[in-house]
C-alpha cells in the first residue's frame, strides 16, 4: 500500500507527502487534498498498486480513501479513523 498524506505545517499551510517524502506544499487544505487524491489515482492507474490518502491534523489521522483494483469503490464511513480502510474512485467531500 502506497500512502499519500496531507499534513498541516507550522505555518498553517498544507503539504502532500508520499511515504514520508514531501512532494508539494504551501497549499490551502482543499487544494492539498485534491492534489493528494490526483497523485494517488495516477499512481494506482500506472502501477496497479493500491494507494491510500489520509489527512493528519492536530494529532489525529483521518482516512480519506484509497484506490484498489480488487474492490469496488465505496465512500469513507463517517467517523472511520482506521487508516486506509475505505475505498474511492471519485473524490468524496
N, C-alpha and C positions, 0 to 999 in steps of 0.2 A: 504494500500500500504506500503510495506516494502522498505525503501530506503537505498541503498548502495552508499557511497560517496567515491570518490578518491580525496585526498586532498594533496597539497604540504605542507611540513613542513618548518620551518625557516631554516633548514639545507639543503634545496634543495632536500631532499628525499621525497618519496610519501608514504602515508598511506591509508589503506582501513578502512572505518568506516561503521558501521551498526546502523542506528537510533541514531547517535551521539557517539556510543561506538567504540573505536579503536579495530579492530580485528587483524591487522597485519600492519607492517610498515617497514621503512628503505629499500624501494624498488625503482627501476627505474620506470618511468612513465608507460611504456608499460606493464611491469610485474604487476604493481598495477591495471591497467585497466583490464588485463586478469584475475587476481585473483578476482576482484570485480564481473566481469561477471560470473565466475565459481561459486562463492558463491551464487549470486542471482539466477542463474539457478538451482543449487542444492536445495536451499530453496524452490523455486517455485515448483519443482518436488515433494519434500517431503510433503509440506504443502498445495499446491494448491492455496496459496495466491499470488496475484500479487506482483512482485518485480520490482524495478526500479534501474538503475545505472546512476549516474551523476558524473561529474567532476567539482571540484571547483579550479579555477586557477586565480590568480591576480584579485580578487574581482568579478569574474564572475562565473556563474553556467551554464554548458552546459549539456544537456541531451544526454546520450549515448544510452539509450533504456530501454525496460522493457520486462518482461515475464508475459503473461496473457493468461489464457486458453480461455477466452470468445472472443478473437480477433485473427485474422490471423497475422502472423509476417510481419512487414514492416521495412525497413531501416529508421533511423532517417533522417529527411529532413535537407538539408544544411541550416545553419543559424537559426535553430529552437532552441530558448533559453527557451522555456517553459518546465519546469521540468516534466519528466515522461509522456510526451505526445505520443512519438513514441514507437514502439514495435520491439523486435527482438528475434529470436531463434538461429540465427547464429551471430557471432561477426562481426560487420561492422567497418572497419578501415577507 
